[in-house]
């Protein structure tokens, strides 16, 4: 098992973090100025509410995408068990 210091996040993990961090960063910037958050987008829908909904959609969509990608790979334990039963070195 690799040590914690030698662990490098996969490309999928970096994409997931980036896609979720960007809306959070913009949300923090919007929260610094209440005048920006109060801008009307459509009727009573404000920029602040629109951005909060966008963050929610990105979080759910990104998590769904990441989980589907992670579930599509064969688990390491099954690979190791098959290697052991075939007499392979690990």
Secondary structure, DSSP 8 states (H G I E B T S, - for coil): ---GGG----HHHHHHHHHHHHHHHHHHHHHH-HHHHT-EEETTEEHHHHHHHHHHHHHHHHHHHHHHHHHTS--HHHHHHHHHHTT---
